[in-house]
Amino acid sequence: MIRLYLILLTFFLFLSGCAQRINPQTSLYSDWKAKLASQNTWQVEGKLAFISPDERQSANLNWQQQDDFNELILTTFIGTRILALKQDVQGAELEYDGDTYHDTNAARLLTRLTGFTIPLDSADDWLKGTVTNESLQVDELGRAKSVVWQSINGQQWHISYANYHQYAGFWLPKSLTLKHQNIKIKIQLYQWYFN
């Protein structure tokens, strides 16, 4: 009988020990959307699929932002770097196919050299789902469902958000789709990091 009590005691101690290891930040901030919009330093990892009538490409992505500096790194599924695109207030730099290229506009540079069209300007807003404009549609929890986004070069993108997960007090997008004419970009986001 004492043996049974010891086993049960050990079991409950184990359960309570496991419960203490869970991240205590599981509840949302009451103003999570405003706090998320003000986050200027973050990193996200995921996967990107670029689909057009002429081609279909996919890659792993690592996107980092720190104030006015951001960097997008695309790699193959075995980890080989495809490109690294950096942008700050001075302009953009693209490392691609063994060479380095410069331009004042990151999206234009990327399109010119790779054929990929991605609305990189203000990506901080549409990637985090904190876009605010008159076309924004939200769900019952205030999360972006869809929005029509106009990039600096005048392209209109329809962005739809499929899934979210709760992390660090925020609702963060897990999957989104961007469409512009006959171009579709599907993005899966696996892991967010905030400083």
C-alpha positions in Angstrom: 0.0 0.0 0.0 2.8 2.4 0.9 4.4 1.5 -2.4 1.2 2.6 -4.3 1.2 5.9 -2.4 4.9 6.5 -3.3 4.2 5.8 -7.0 1.2 8.1 -7.0 3.2 10.8 -5.1 6.0 10.5 -7.6 3.5 10.7 -10.5 1.9 13.9 -9.2 5.3 15.5 -8.5 6.3 14.7 -12.1 3.1 16.3 -13.4 3.5 19.4 -11.3 7.1 19.7 -12.4 6.1 19.5 -16.1 3.4 22.1 -15.5 5.9 24.5 -14.2 8.0 24.3 -17.4 5.2 25.7 -19.6 5.8 29.2 -20.8 3.8 31.5 -18.4 3.0 34.0 -21.3 0.0 32.1 -22.7 -2.6 34.9 -22.4 -3.0 37.6 -25.0 -2.2 41.2 -24.4 -5.4 43.2 -24.2 -4.0 45.5 -26.9 -2.1 42.8 -28.7 -2.6 44.3 -32.2 -1.1 47.7 -31.2 1.8 46.1 -29.4 2.5 43.8 -32.3 2.4 46.7 -34.8 5.0 48.5 -32.6 7.4 45.5 -32.6 10.3 46.8 -34.8 12.7 43.9 -34.1 11.6 40.4 -35.0 12.5 37.3 -37.0 10.4 34.7 -38.6 11.1 31.4 -40.3 9.0 29.5 -42.7 8.5 28.4 -46.3 7.5 30.3 -49.5 6.1 29.1 -52.7 6.1 31.4 -55.8 3.6 30.4 -58.5 3.3 32.0 -61.9 2.2 30.7 -65.3 5.8 30.2 -66.3 7.3 28.7 -63.2 6.8 27.3 -59.8 9.5 27.7 -57.1 9.6 27.1 -53.4 12.2 27.8 -50.7 12.7 28.1 -47.0 12.7 31.7 -45.7 14.2 33.5 -42.9 13.0 37.1 -42.6 14.6 39.5 -40.0 13.7 43.1 -39.2 15.5 45.5 -36.9 14.1 49.0 -37.0 14.9 50.3 -40.6 17.0 47.3 -41.6 15.5 44.1 -42.9 17.0 40.9 -44.4 15.3 38.1 -46.4 17.2 34.9 -46.8 15.9 32.2 -49.1 17.4 28.7 -49.0 16.7 25.4 -50.7 15.2 22.5 -48.6 18.7 21.1 -48.0 20.0 24.5 -46.7 21.8 25.9 -49.8 21.5 29.7 -49.9 19.5 30.9 -52.9 19.7 34.6 -52.1 20.1 37.2 -49.4 18.3 40.5 -49.8 19.2 43.3 -47.4 17.5 46.7 -47.2 17.9 49.8 -45.1 17.3 53.6 -45.6 20.3 53.8 -47.9 19.0 51.2 -50.4 19.0 47.5 -51.1 21.7 44.8 -51.6 21.1 41.4 -53.1 23.6 38.5 -53.0 22.5 36.2 -55.8 24.2 33.6 -57.9 27.7 34.4 -56.5 27.5 38.2 -57.1 26.3 41.2 -55.2 23.9 43.8 -56.7 22.6 47.2 -55.5 19.5 49.3 -56.1 17.5 51.9 -54.2 14.4 49.6 -54.2 14.6 46.0 -52.9 11.5 44.8 -54.7 12.7 46.1 -58.1 16.1 44.6 -57.5 14.7 41.2 -56.7 12.3 41.2 -59.7 15.0 42.4 -62.1 17.5 39.7 -61.1 15.4 36.7 -60.2 12.0 37.3 -61.7 10.3 37.0 -58.3 7.8 39.7 -57.6 7.2 40.2 -53.8 5.8 43.5 -52.2 8.8 44.0 -49.9 7.9 47.6 -49.0 6.0 47.7 -45.7 6.3 43.9 -45.4 6.5 44.5 -41.7 2.8 45.3 -41.7 1.4 42.7 -44.0 3.6 39.9 -42.8 2.6 40.4 -39.2 -1.1 40.9 -40.1 -1.1 44.5 -38.7 -2.2 46.2 -42.0 -4.6 49.0 -41.5 -6.5 50.3 -44.5 -10.2 50.6 -45.7 -10.1 47.2 -47.5 -9.1 45.3 -44.4 -11.5 42.5 -43.3 -11.0 41.0 -39.8 -12.4 38.0 -38.1 -14.3 37.9 -34.7 -11.0 38.2 -32.8 -9.8 41.3 -34.7 -7.3 39.3 -36.8 -6.7 40.2 -40.5 -8.6 37.9 -42.8 -8.0 39.7 -46.1 -6.8 43.1 -47.4 -5.9 44.7 -50.7 -2.4 46.0 -50.4 -0.9 48.6 -52.7 2.9 48.5 -53.0 5.0 51.6 -53.6 5.4 50.8 -57.3 1.5 50.7 -57.6 0.9 47.0 -57.8 -2.2 45.8 -56.0 -1.9 42.7 -54.0 -4.8 40.7 -52.5 -3.5 39.2 -49.2 -5.5 36.5 -47.4 -4.7 35.1 -44.0 -5.7 31.5 -43.4 -4.4 30.5 -40.0 -3.0 32.1 -36.8 -1.3 30.9 -33.7 -0.9 32.6 -30.3 2.7 33.3 -29.3 4.3 35.8 -26.8 0.9 37.5 -26.2 0.1 38.1 -29.9 -2.0 36.5 -32.6 0.6 35.8 -35.4 -0.1 34.6 -38.9 0.8 31.0 -39.7 -0.2 31.0 -43.4 -1.0 33.7 -45.9 -1.5 34.0 -49.7 -0.6 37.0 -51.8 -2.1 37.4 -55.3 -1.2 40.0 -58.0 -2.6 39.4 -61.5 -1.4 35.8 -62.4 1.2 35.7 -59.6 0.5 33.8 -56.4 2.8 33.6 -53.4 2.0 31.2 -50.5 3.8 31.7 -47.2 3.9 29.3 -44.3 5.3 30.8 -41.1 6.6 28.4 -38.5 8.5 30.3 -35.8 8.4 33.9 -34.7 11.1 35.6 -32.5 10.9 38.9 -30.8 13.5 40.9 -28.9 
